């Protein structure tokens, strides 16, 4: 009976440890933030903002470049002029 309890505690500890170190979650978090910021900028700038290009950049650079809608330098590559 004691062995079963020890085994159960060990398994629970391993599950907690594996969930805490999940590289997929750590990698996808910045990309998700980047894409959400692209969507927010699209709402703010409307047709002047190329949301698809922004989202593609998020994936290409793995979320390392996160657009800030209030910082013109970070969104300038995604702004377009309407003719």
PDB file of N, CA, C and O in Angstrom:
ATOM      1  N   UNK A   1       0.829  -1.195   0.000  1.00  0.00           N
ATOM      2  CA  UNK A   1       0.000   0.000   0.000  1.00  0.00           C
ATOM      3  C   UNK A   1       0.870   1.254   0.000  1.00  0.00           C
ATOM      4  O   UNK A   1       0.583   2.212  -0.717  1.00  0.00           O
ATOM      5  N   UNK A   2       1.919   1.246   0.796  1.00  0.00           N
ATOM      6  CA  UNK A   2       2.823   2.394   0.871  1.00  0.00           C
ATOM      7  C   UNK A   2       3.533   2.609  -0.461  1.00  0.00           C
ATOM      8  O   UNK A   2       3.755   3.747  -0.873  1.00  0.00           O
ATOM      9  N   UNK A   3       3.889   1.513  -1.133  1.00  0.00           N
ATOM     10  CA  UNK A   3       4.544   1.631  -2.437  1.00  0.00           C
ATOM     11  C   UNK A   3       3.619   2.287  -3.461  1.00  0.00           C
ATOM     12  O   UNK A   3       4.074   3.080  -4.285  1.00  0.00           O
ATOM     13  N   UNK A   4       2.343   1.968  -3.417  1.00  0.00           N
ATOM     14  CA  UNK A   4       1.390   2.564  -4.348  1.00  0.00           C
ATOM     15  C   UNK A   4       1.268   4.069  -4.100  1.00  0.00           C
ATOM     16  O   UNK A   4       1.182   4.847  -5.051  1.00  0.00           O
ATOM     17  N   UNK A   5       1.261   4.477  -2.852  1.00  0.00           N
ATOM     18  CA  UNK A   5       1.163   5.896  -2.510  1.00  0.00           C
ATOM     19  C   UNK A   5       2.417   6.634  -2.985  1.00  0.00           C
ATOM     20  O   UNK A   5       2.329   7.719  -3.559  1.00  0.00           O
ATOM     21  N   UNK A   6       3.571   6.040  -2.741  1.00  0.00           N
ATOM     22  CA  UNK A   6       4.824   6.658  -3.165  1.00  0.00           C
ATOM     23  C   UNK A   6       4.867   6.767  -4.688  1.00  0.00           C
ATOM     24  O   UNK A   6       5.295   7.790  -5.223  1.00  0.00           O
ATOM     25  N   UNK A   7       4.431   5.733  -5.383  1.00  0.00           N
ATOM     26  CA  UNK A   7       4.394   5.751  -6.837  1.00  0.00           C
ATOM     27  C   UNK A   7       3.431   6.830  -7.345  1.00  0.00           C
ATOM     28  O   UNK A   7       3.747   7.541  -8.300  1.00  0.00           O
ATOM     29  N   UNK A   8       2.289   6.953  -6.729  1.00  0.00           N
ATOM     30  CA  UNK A   8       1.309   7.963  -7.120  1.00  0.00           C
ATOM     31  C   UNK A   8       1.865   9.373  -6.909  1.00  0.00           C
ATOM     32  O   UNK A   8       1.700  10.239  -7.768  1.00  0.00           O
ATOM     33  N   UNK A   9       2.517   9.604  -5.780  1.00  0.00           N
ATOM     34  CA  UNK A   9       3.117  10.914  -5.503  1.00  0.00           C
ATOM     35  C   UNK A   9       4.212  11.212  -6.525  1.00  0.00           C
ATOM     36  O   UNK A   9       4.316  12.335  -7.018  1.00  0.00           O
ATOM     37  N   UNK A  10       5.021  10.215  -6.839  1.00  0.00           N
ATOM     38  CA  UNK A  10       6.081  10.385  -7.827  1.00  0.00           C
ATOM     39  C   UNK A  10       5.514  10.755  -9.199  1.00  0.00           C
ATOM     40  O   UNK A  10       6.024  11.655  -9.865  1.00  0.00           O
ATOM     41  N   UNK A  11       4.471  10.065  -9.608  1.00  0.00           N
ATOM     42  CA  UNK A  11       3.843  10.341 -10.904  1.00  0.00           C
ATOM     43  C   UNK A  11       3.262  11.753 -10.921  1.00  0.00           C
ATOM     44  O   UNK A  11       3.405  12.469 -11.912  1.00  0.00           O
ATOM     45  N   UNK A  12       2.615  12.153  -9.846  1.00  0.00           N
ATOM     46  CA  UNK A  12       2.054  13.508  -9.773  1.00  0.00           C
ATOM     47  C   UNK A  12       3.158  14.564  -9.863  1.00  0.00           C
ATOM     48  O   UNK A  12       2.995  15.576 -10.545  1.00  0.00           O
ATOM     49  N   UNK A  13       4.264  14.334  -9.186  1.00  0.00           N
ATOM     50  CA  UNK A  13       5.386  15.277  -9.234  1.00  0.00           C
ATOM     51  C   UNK A  13       5.960  15.366 -10.647  1.00  0.00           C
ATOM     52  O   UNK A  13       6.315  16.453 -11.105  1.00  0.00           O
ATOM     53  N   UNK A  14       6.052  14.240 -11.330  1.00  0.00           N
ATOM     54  CA  UNK A  14       6.571  14.246 -12.692  1.00  0.00           C
ATOM     55  C   UNK A  14       5.637  15.007 -13.633  1.00  0.00           C
ATOM     56  O   UNK A  14       6.105  15.744 -14.501  1.00  0.00           O
ATOM     57  N   UNK A  15       4.345  14.841 -13.473  1.00  0.00           N
ATOM     58  CA  UNK A  15       3.385  15.553 -14.312  1.00  0.00           C
ATOM     59  C   UNK A  15       3.504  17.053 -14.087  1.00  0.00           C
ATOM     60  O   UNK A  15       3.517  17.823 -15.047  1.00  0.00           O
ATOM     61  N   UNK A  16       3.590  17.472 -12.843  1.00  0.00           N
ATOM     62  CA  UNK A  16       3.741  18.897 -12.532  1.00  0.00           C
ATOM     63  C   UNK A  16       5.040  19.423 -13.125  1.00  0.00           C
ATOM     64  O   UNK A  16       5.067  20.511 -13.700  1.00  0.00           O
ATOM     65  N   UNK A  17       6.106  18.662 -12.989  1.00  0.00           N
ATOM     66  CA  UNK A  17       7.401  19.082 -13.529  1.00  0.00           C
ATOM     67  C   UNK A  17       7.355  19.201 -15.048  1.00  0.00           C
ATOM     68  O   UNK A  17       7.889  20.163 -15.602  1.00  0.00           O
ATOM     69  N   UNK A  18       6.737  18.258 -15.727  1.00  0.00           N
ATOM     70  CA  UNK A  18       6.668  18.301 -17.180  1.00  0.00           C
ATOM     71  C   UNK A  18       5.794  19.449 -17.674  1.00  0.00           C
ATOM     72  O   UNK A  18       6.099  20.052 -18.703  1.00  0.00           O
ATOM     73  N   UNK A  19       4.734  19.758 -16.976  1.00  0.00           N
ATOM     74  CA  UNK A  19       3.871  20.869 -17.368  1.00  0.00           C
ATOM     75  C   UNK A  19       4.564  22.208 -17.152  1.00  0.00           C
ATOM     76  O   UNK A  19       4.352  23.148 -17.917  1.00  0.00           O
ATOM     77  N   UNK A  20       5.388  22.298 -16.116  1.00  0.00           N
ATOM     78  CA  UNK A  20       6.096  23.549 -15.845  1.00  0.00           C
ATOM     79  C   UNK A  20       7.129  23.833 -16.926  1.00  0.00           C
ATOM     80  O   UNK A  20       7.377  24.994 -17.251  1.00  0.00           O
ATOM     81  N   UNK A  21       7.725  22.808 -17.479  1.00  0.00           N
ATOM     82  CA  UNK A  21       8.705  22.981 -18.551  1.00  0.00           C
ATOM     83  C   UNK A  21       8.132  22.422 -19.841  1.00  0.00           C
ATOM     84  O   UNK A  21       8.433  21.298 -20.243  1.00  0.00           O
ATOM     85  N   UNK A  22       7.315  23.219 -20.466  1.00  0.00           N
ATOM     86  CA  UNK A  22       6.700  22.828 -21.730  1.00  0.00           C
ATOM     87  C   UNK A  22       7.209  23.787 -22.809  1.00  0.00           C
ATOM     88  O   UNK A  22       6.719  24.912 -22.902  1.00  0.00           O
ATOM     89  N   UNK A  23       8.177  23.369 -23.623  1.00  0.00           N
ATOM     90  CA  UNK A  23       8.758  24.279 -24.602  1.00  0.00           C
ATOM     91  C   UNK A  23       7.771  24.790 -25.645  1.00  0.00           C
ATOM     92  O   UNK A  23       7.963  25.880 -26.185  1.00  0.00           O
ATOM     93  N   UNK A  24       6.737  24.041 -25.935  1.00  0.00           N
ATOM     94  CA  UNK A  24       5.747  24.511 -26.908  1.00  0.00           C
ATOM     95  C   UNK A  24       5.026  25.731 -26.363  1.00  0.00           C
ATOM     96  O   UNK A  24       4.819  26.703 -27.089  1.00  0.00           O
ATOM     97  N   UNK A  25       4.642  25.693 -25.096  1.00  0.00           N
ATOM     98  CA  UNK A  25       3.965  26.826 -24.484  1.00  0.00           C
ATOM     99  C   UNK A  25       4.884  28.033 -24.419  1.00  0.00           C
ATOM    100  O   UNK A  25       4.455  29.153 -24.697  1.00  0.00           O
ATOM    101  N   UNK A  26       6.143  27.820 -24.057  1.00  0.00           N
ATOM    102  CA  UNK A  26       7.074  28.931 -23.957  1.00  0.00           C
ATOM    103  C   UNK A  26       7.341  29.555 -25.314  1.00  0.00           C
ATOM    104  O   UNK A  26       7.550  30.765 -25.398  1.00  0.00           O
ATOM    105  N   UNK A  27       7.341  28.769 -26.373  1.00  0.00           N
ATOM    106  CA  UNK A  27       7.578  29.293 -27.704  1.00  0.00           C
ATOM    107  C   UNK A  27       6.342  29.997 -28.242  1.00  0.00           C
ATOM    108  O   UNK A  27       6.468  31.043 -28.879  1.00  0.00           O
ATOM    109  N   UNK A  28       5.167  29.464 -28.008  1.00  0.00           N
ATOM    110  CA  UNK A  28       3.960  30.020 -28.604  1.00  0.00           C
ATOM    111  C   UNK A  28       3.452  31.261 -27.891  1.00  0.00           C
ATOM    112  O   UNK A  28       2.674  32.016 -28.474  1.00  0.00           O
ATOM    113  N   UNK A  29       3.862  31.500 -26.657  1.00  0.00           N
ATOM    114  CA  UNK A  29       3.383  32.670 -25.918  1.00  0.00           C
ATOM    115  C   UNK A  29       3.743  33.977 -26.621  1.00  0.00           C
ATOM    116  O   UNK A  29       2.847  34.796 -26.828  1.00  0.00           O
ATOM    117  N   UNK A  30       5.016  34.225 -27.005  1.00  0.00           N
ATOM    118  CA  UNK A  30       5.323  35.484 -27.693  1.00  0.00           C
ATOM    119  C   UNK A  30       4.622  35.617 -29.044  1.00  0.00           C
ATOM    120  O   UNK A  30       4.239  36.718 -29.438  1.00  0.00           O
ATOM    121  N   UNK A  31       4.455  34.519 -29.743  1.00  0.00           N
ATOM    122  CA  UNK A  31       3.758  34.577 -31.033  1.00  0.00           C
ATOM    123  C   UNK A  31       2.299  34.956 -30.816  1.00  0.00           C
ATOM    124  O   UNK A  31       1.744  35.747 -31.579  1.00  0.00           O
ATOM    125  N   UNK A  32       1.684  34.408 -29.797  1.00  0.00           N
ATOM    126  CA  UNK A  32       0.289  34.748 -29.496  1.00  0.00           C
ATOM    127  C   UNK A  32       0.125  36.208 -29.122  1.00  0.00           C
ATOM    128  O   UNK A  32      -0.825  36.861 -29.555  1.00  0.00           O
ATOM    129  N   UNK A  33       1.042  36.722 -28.325  1.00  0.00           N
ATOM    130  CA  UNK A  33       1.004  38.143 -27.944  1.00  0.00           C
ATOM    131  C   UNK A  33       1.166  39.006 -29.185  1.00  0.00           C
ATOM    132  O   UNK A  33       0.455  39.995 -29.363  1.00  0.00           O
ATOM    133  N   UNK A  34       2.108  38.625 -30.039  1.00  0.00           N
ATOM    134  CA  UNK A  34       2.358  39.375 -31.267  1.00  0.00           C
ATOM    135  C   UNK A  34       1.107  39.416 -32.150  1.00  0.00           C
ATOM    136  O   UNK A  34       0.729  40.475 -32.652  1.00  0.00           O
ATOM    137  N   UNK A  35       0.482  38.280 -32.331  1.00  0.00           N
ATOM    138  CA  UNK A  35      -0.711  38.220 -33.186  1.00  0.00           C
ATOM    139  C   UNK A  35      -1.869  39.005 -32.577  1.00  0.00           C
ATOM    140  O   UNK A  35      -2.616  39.669 -33.296  1.00  0.00           O
ATOM    141  N   UNK A  36      -2.021  38.930 -31.250  1.00  0.00           N
ATOM    142  CA  UNK A  36      -3.081  39.729 -30.602  1.00  0.00           C
ATOM    143  C   UNK A  36      -2.812  41.222 -30.784  1.00  0.00           C
ATOM    144  O   UNK A  36      -3.744  41.998 -30.994  1.00  0.00           O
ATOM    145  N   UNK A  37      -1.549  41.625 -30.706  1.00  0.00           N
ATOM    146  CA  UNK A  37      -1.221  43.035 -30.921  1.00  0.00           C
ATOM    147  C   UNK A  37      -1.499  43.443 -32.364  1.00  0.00           C
ATOM    148  O   UNK A  37      -1.948  44.561 -32.617  1.00  0.00           O
ATOM    149  N   UNK A  38      -1.237  42.547 -33.309  1.00  0.00           N
ATOM    150  CA  UNK A  38      -1.566  42.835 -34.710  1.00  0.00           C
ATOM    151  C   UNK A  38      -3.065  43.078 -34.862  1.00  0.00           C
ATOM    152  O   UNK A  38      -3.485  44.005 -35.555  1.00  0.00           O
ATOM    153  N   UNK A  39      -3.855  42.251 -34.218  1.00  0.00           N
ATOM    154  CA  UNK A  39      -5.316  42.411 -34.300  1.00  0.00           C
ATOM    155  C   UNK A  39      -5.757  43.732 -33.671  1.00  0.00           C
ATOM    156  O   UNK A  39      -6.648  44.405 -34.190  1.00  0.00           O
ATOM    157  N   UNK A  40      -5.134  44.098 -32.560  1.00  0.00           N
ATOM    158  CA  UNK A  40      -5.465  45.363 -31.899  1.00  0.00           C
ATOM    159  C   UNK A  40      -5.108  46.543 -32.807  1.00  0.00           C
ATOM    160  O   UNK A  40      -5.884  47.490 -32.930  1.00  0.00           O
ATOM    161  N   UNK A  41      -3.944  46.485 -33.435  1.00  0.00           N
ATOM    162  CA  UNK A  41      -3.526  47.561 -34.342  1.00  0.00           C
ATOM    163  C   UNK A  41      -4.450  47.638 -35.552  1.00  0.00           C
ATOM    164  O   UNK A  41      -4.742  48.728 -36.045  1.00  0.00           O
ATOM    165  N   UNK A  42      -4.907  46.490 -36.027  1.00  0.00           N
ATOM    166  CA  UNK A  42      -5.845  46.469 -37.159  1.00  0.00           C
ATOM    167  C   UNK A  42      -7.135  47.180 -36.779  1.00  0.00           C
ATOM    168  O   UNK A  42      -7.710  47.908 -37.589  1.00  0.00           O
ATOM    169  N   UNK A  43      -7.590  46.971 -35.550  1.00  0.00           N
ATOM    170  CA  UNK A  43      -8.794  47.668 -35.077  1.00  0.00           C
ATOM    171  C   UNK A  43      -8.554  49.166 -34.988  1.00  0.00           C
ATOM    172  O   UNK A  43      -9.435  49.961 -35.315  1.00  0.00           O
ATOM    173  N   UNK A  44      -7.368  49.550 -34.547  1.00  0.00           N
ATOM    174  CA  UNK A  44      -7.059  50.976 -34.374  1.00  0.00           C
ATOM    175  C   UNK A  44      -6.879  51.688 -35.713  1.00  0.00           C
ATOM    176  O   UNK A  44      -7.435  52.766 -35.923  1.00  0.00           O
ATOM    177  N   UNK A  45      -6.105  51.090 -36.619  1.00  0.00           N
ATOM    178  CA  UNK A  45      -5.743  51.762 -37.862  1.00  0.00           C
ATOM    179  C   UNK A  45      -6.636  51.382 -39.041  1.00  0.00           C
ATOM    180  O   UNK A  45      -6.564  52.014 -40.095  1.00  0.00           O
ATOM    181  N   UNK A  46      -7.465  50.375 -38.881  1.00  0.00           N
ATOM    182  CA  UNK A  46      -8.413  49.988 -39.921  1.00  0.00           C
ATOM    183  C   UNK A  46      -7.731  49.569 -41.208  1.00  0.00           C
ATOM    184  O   UNK A  46      -6.782  48.785 -41.182  1.00  0.00           O
ATOM    185  N   UNK A  47      -8.210  50.090 -42.348  1.00  0.00           N
ATOM    186  CA  UNK A  47      -7.675  49.653 -43.638  1.00  0.00           C
ATOM    187  C   UNK A  47      -6.231  50.111 -43.897  1.00  0.00           C
ATOM    188  O   UNK A  47      -5.597  49.658 -44.850  1.00  0.00           O
ATOM    189  N   UNK A  48      -5.720  51.005 -43.053  1.00  0.00           N
ATOM    190  CA  UNK A  48      -4.345  51.473 -43.219  1.00  0.00           C
ATOM    191  C   UNK A  48      -3.317  50.481 -42.668  1.00  0.00           C
ATOM    192  O   UNK A  48      -2.119  50.628 -42.908  1.00  0.00           O
ATOM    193  N   UNK A  49      -3.781  49.490 -41.940  1.00  0.00           N
ATOM    194  CA  UNK A  49      -2.879  48.526 -41.306  1.00  0.00           C
ATOM    195  C   UNK A  49      -3.019  47.167 -41.982  1.00  0.00           C
ATOM    196  O   UNK A  49      -4.126  46.644 -42.110  1.00  0.00           O
ATOM    197  N   UNK A  50      -1.912  46.605 -42.409  1.00  0.00           N
ATOM    198  CA  UNK A  50      -1.909  45.287 -43.057  1.00  0.00           C
ATOM    199  C   UNK A  50      -1.737  44.213 -41.989  1.00  0.00           C
ATOM    200  O   UNK A  50      -0.617  43.833 -41.646  1.00  0.00           O
ATOM    201  N   UNK A  51      -2.857  43.736 -41.473  1.00  0.00           N
ATOM    202  CA  UNK A  51      -2.847  42.754 -40.393  1.00  0.00           C
ATOM    203  C   UNK A  51      -2.268  41.410 -40.805  1.00  0.00           C
ATOM    204  O   UNK A  51      -1.623  40.735 -40.002  1.00  0.00           O
ATOM    205  N   UNK A  52      -2.495  41.021 -42.053  1.00  0.00           N
ATOM    206  CA  UNK A  52      -1.974  39.739 -42.530  1.00  0.00           C
ATOM    207  C   UNK A  52      -0.444  39.765 -42.579  1.00  0.00           C
ATOM    208  O   UNK A  52       0.212  38.803 -42.178  1.00  0.00           O
ATOM    209  N   UNK A  53       0.113  40.861 -43.069  1.00  0.00           N
ATOM    210  CA  UNK A  53       1.565  41.003 -43.110  1.00  0.00           C
ATOM    211  C   UNK A  53       2.145  41.001 -41.696  1.00  0.00           C
ATOM    212  O   UNK A  53       3.200  40.416 -41.450  1.00  0.00           O
ATOM    213  N   UNK A  54       1.456  41.650 -40.785  1.00  0.00           N
ATOM    214  CA  UNK A  54       1.884  41.681 -39.381  1.00  0.00           C
ATOM    215  C   UNK A  54       1.881  40.270 -38.784  1.00  0.00           C
ATOM    216  O   UNK A  54       2.841  39.867 -38.128  1.00  0.00           O
ATOM    217  N   UNK A  55       0.810  39.534 -39.013  1.00  0.00           N
ATOM    218  CA  UNK A  55       0.728  38.165 -38.501  1.00  0.00           C
ATOM    219  C   UNK A  55       1.789  37.260 -39.094  1.00  0.00           C
ATOM    220  O   UNK A  55       2.355  36.416 -38.400  1.00  0.00           O
ATOM    221  N   UNK A  56       2.058  37.439 -40.385  1.00  0.00           N
ATOM    222  CA  UNK A  56       3.114  36.648 -41.024  1.00  0.00           C
ATOM    223  C   UNK A  56       4.474  36.956 -40.406  1.00  0.00           C
ATOM    224  O   UNK A  56       5.295  36.057 -40.225  1.00  0.00           O
ATOM    225  N   UNK A  57       4.712  38.232 -40.082  1.00  0.00           N
ATOM    226  CA  UNK A  57       5.977  38.616 -39.443  1.00  0.00           C
ATOM    227  C   UNK A  57       6.085  38.008 -38.050  1.00  0.00           C
ATOM    228  O   UNK A  57       7.172  37.618 -37.623  1.00  0.00           O
ATOM    229  N   UNK A  58       4.968  37.926 -37.345  1.00  0.00           N
ATOM    230  CA  UNK A  58       4.970  37.294 -36.011  1.00  0.00           C
ATOM    231  C   UNK A  58       5.447  35.852 -36.100  1.00  0.00           C
ATOM    232  O   UNK A  58       6.264  35.399 -35.298  1.00  0.00           O
ATOM    233  N   UNK A  59       4.929  35.151 -37.078  1.00  0.00           N
ATOM    234  CA  UNK A  59       5.298  33.741 -37.239  1.00  0.00           C
ATOM    235  C   UNK A  59       6.731  33.616 -37.740  1.00  0.00           C
ATOM    236  O   UNK A  59       7.496  32.790 -37.243  1.00  0.00           O
ATOM    237  N   UNK A  60       7.095  34.438 -38.722  1.00  0.00           N
ATOM    238  CA  UNK A  60       8.437  34.362 -39.304  1.00  0.00           C
ATOM    239  C   UNK A  60       9.518  34.621 -38.245  1.00  0.00           C
ATOM    240  O   UNK A  60      10.521  33.908 -38.191  1.00  0.00           O
ATOM    241  N   UNK A  61       9.308  35.641 -37.408  1.00  0.00           N
ATOM    242  CA  UNK A  61      10.309  36.004 -36.404  1.00  0.00           C
ATOM    243  C   UNK A  61      10.030  35.389 -35.040  1.00  0.00           C
ATOM    244  O   UNK A  61      10.681  35.733 -34.053  1.00  0.00           O
ATOM    245  N   UNK A  62       9.057  34.473 -34.986  1.00  0.00           N
ATOM    246  CA  UNK A  62       8.715  33.729 -33.765  1.00  0.00           C
ATOM    247  C   UNK A  62       8.382  34.642 -32.581  1.00  0.00           C
ATOM    248  O   UNK A  62       8.731  34.348 -31.437  1.00  0.00           O
ATOM    249  N   UNK A  63       7.708  35.745 -32.874  1.00  0.00           N
ATOM    250  CA  UNK A  63       7.258  36.647 -31.816  1.00  0.00           C
ATOM    251  C   UNK A  63       8.336  37.522 -31.219  1.00  0.00           C
ATOM    252  O   UNK A  63       8.115  38.144 -30.180  1.00  0.00           O
ATOM    253  N   UNK A  64       9.496  37.587 -31.846  1.00  0.00           N
ATOM    254  CA  UNK A  64      10.583  38.413 -31.302  1.00  0.00           C
ATOM    255  C   UNK A  64      10.345  39.895 -31.557  1.00  0.00           C
ATOM    256  O   UNK A  64      10.845  40.744 -30.819  1.00  0.00           O
ATOM    257  N   UNK A  65       9.585  40.204 -32.594  1.00  0.00           N
ATOM    258  CA  UNK A  65       9.240  41.587 -32.890  1.00  0.00           C
ATOM    259  C   UNK A  65       7.748  41.741 -32.623  1.00  0.00           C
ATOM    260  O   UNK A  65       6.925  41.259 -33.401  1.00  0.00           O
ATOM    261  N   UNK A  66       7.397  42.404 -31.536  1.00  0.00           N
ATOM    262  CA  UNK A  66       5.995  42.562 -31.157  1.00  0.00           C
ATOM    263  C   UNK A  66       5.568  44.000 -31.464  1.00  0.00           C
ATOM    264  O   UNK A  66       6.150  44.943 -30.927  1.00  0.00           O
ATOM    265  N   UNK A  67       4.564  44.175 -32.318  1.00  0.00           N
ATOM    266  CA  UNK A  67       4.131  45.535 -32.650  1.00  0.00           C
ATOM    267  C   UNK A  67       3.422  46.198 -31.470  1.00  0.00           C
ATOM    268  O   UNK A  67       2.636  45.576 -30.755  1.00  0.00           O
ATOM    269  N   UNK A  68       3.729  47.479 -31.296  1.00  0.00           N
ATOM    270  CA  UNK A  68       3.067  48.292 -30.279  1.00  0.00           C
ATOM    271  C   UNK A  68       2.307  49.374 -31.034  1.00  0.00           C
ATOM    272  O   UNK A  68       2.920  50.221 -31.684  1.00  0.00           O
ATOM    273  N   UNK A  69       1.005  49.357 -30.956  1.00  0.00           N
ATOM    274  CA  UNK A  69       0.169  50.265 -31.748  1.00  0.00           C
ATOM    275  C   UNK A  69       0.457  51.735 -31.456  1.00  0.00           C
ATOM    276  O   UNK A  69       0.215  52.587 -32.310  1.00  0.00           O
ATOM    277  N   UNK A  70       0.964  52.043 -30.281  1.00  0.00           N
ATOM    278  CA  UNK A  70       1.270  53.425 -29.925  1.00  0.00           C
ATOM    279  C   UNK A  70       2.666  53.853 -30.363  1.00  0.00           C
ATOM    280  O   UNK A  70       3.001  55.036 -30.287  1.00  0.00           O
ATOM    281  N   UNK A  71       3.476  52.916 -30.816  1.00  0.00           N
ATOM    282  CA  UNK A  71       4.840  53.203 -31.258  1.00  0.00           C
ATOM    283  C   UNK A  71       4.886  53.103 -32.780  1.00  0.00           C
ATOM    284  O   UNK A  71       4.862  52.008 -33.342  1.00  0.00           O
ATOM    285  N   UNK A  72       4.951  54.248 -33.434  1.00  0.00           N
ATOM    286  CA  UNK A  72       4.888  54.276 -34.895  1.00  0.00           C
ATOM    287  C   UNK A  72       6.036  53.501 -35.537  1.00  0.00           C
ATOM    288  O   UNK A  72       5.877  52.943 -36.623  1.00  0.00           O
ATOM    289  N   UNK A  73       7.182  53.464 -34.878  1.00  0.00           N
ATOM    290  CA  UNK A  73       8.320  52.730 -35.446  1.00  0.00           C
ATOM    291  C   UNK A  73       8.073  51.222 -35.488  1.00  0.00           C
ATOM    292  O   UNK A  73       8.571  50.541 -36.384  1.00  0.00           O
ATOM    293  N   UNK A  74       7.325  50.706 -34.548  1.00  0.00           N
ATOM    294  CA  UNK A  74       7.095  49.262 -34.526  1.00  0.00           C
ATOM    295  C   UNK A  74       5.975  48.835 -35.474  1.00  0.00           C
ATOM    296  O   UNK A  74       5.903  47.665 -35.850  1.00  0.00           O
ATOM    297  N   UNK A  75       5.103  49.759 -35.863  1.00  0.00           N
ATOM    298  CA  UNK A  75       4.021  49.393 -36.779  1.00  0.00           C
ATOM    299  C   UNK A  75       4.217  49.939 -38.190  1.00  0.00           C
ATOM    300  O   UNK A  75       3.444  49.613 -39.091  1.00  0.00           O
ATOM    301  N   UNK A  76       5.230  50.757 -38.387  1.00  0.00           N
ATOM    302  CA  UNK A  76       5.470  51.389 -39.693  1.00  0.00           C
ATOM    303  C   UNK A  76       5.571  50.372 -40.839  1.00  0.00           C
ATOM    304  O   UNK A  76       5.050  50.641 -41.921  1.00  0.00           O
ATOM    305  N   UNK A  77       6.226  49.210 -40.643  1.00  0.00           N
ATOM    306  CA  UNK A  77       6.305  48.268 -41.779  1.00  0.00           C
ATOM    307  C   UNK A  77       4.953  47.715 -42.210  1.00  0.00           C
ATOM    308  O   UNK A  77       4.836  47.157 -43.301  1.00  0.00           O
ATOM    309  N   UNK A  78       3.942  47.858 -41.381  1.00  0.00           N
ATOM    310  CA  UNK A  78       2.634  47.261 -41.669  1.00  0.00           C
ATOM    311  C   UNK A  78       1.596  48.293 -42.060  1.00  0.00           C
ATOM    312  O   UNK A  78       0.449  47.936 -42.329  1.00  0.00           O
ATOM    313  N   UNK A  79       1.965  49.555 -42.100  1.00  0.00           N
ATOM    314  CA  UNK A  79       1.031  50.612 -42.494  1.00  0.00           C
ATOM    315  C   UNK A  79       1.065  50.774 -44.010  1.00  0.00           C
ATOM    316  O   UNK A  79       2.127  50.724 -44.630  1.00  0.00           O
ATOM    317  N   UNK A  80      -0.099  50.967 -44.587  1.00  0.00           N
ATOM    318  CA  UNK A  80      -0.215  51.143 -46.029  1.00  0.00           C
ATOM    319  C   UNK A  80      -0.988  52.419 -46.327  1.00  0.00           C
ATOM    320  O   UNK A  80      -1.790  52.879 -45.515  1.00  0.00           O
ATOM    321  N   UNK A  81      -0.738  52.973 -47.484  1.00  0.00           N
ATOM    322  CA  UNK A  81      -1.486  54.153 -47.919  1.00  0.00           C
ATOM    323  C   UNK A  81      -2.624  53.703 -48.810  1.00  0.00           C
ATOM    324  O   UNK A  81      -2.467  52.811 -49.644  1.00  0.00           O
ATOM    325  N   UNK A  82      -3.751  54.320 -48.624  1.00  0.00           N
ATOM    326  CA  UNK A  82      -4.889  54.028 -49.502  1.00  0.00           C
ATOM    327  C   UNK A  82      -4.868  55.028 -50.650  1.00  0.00           C
ATOM    328  O   UNK A  82      -4.822  56.237 -50.422  1.00  0.00           O
ATOM    329  N   UNK A  83      -4.900  54.541 -51.848  1.00  0.00           N
ATOM    330  CA  UNK A  83      -4.875  55.449 -53.024  1.00  0.00           C
ATOM    331  C   UNK A  83      -6.254  55.666 -53.559  1.00  0.00           C
ATOM    332  O   UNK A  83      -6.429  56.394 -54.536  1.00  0.00           O
TER     333      UNK A  83
END
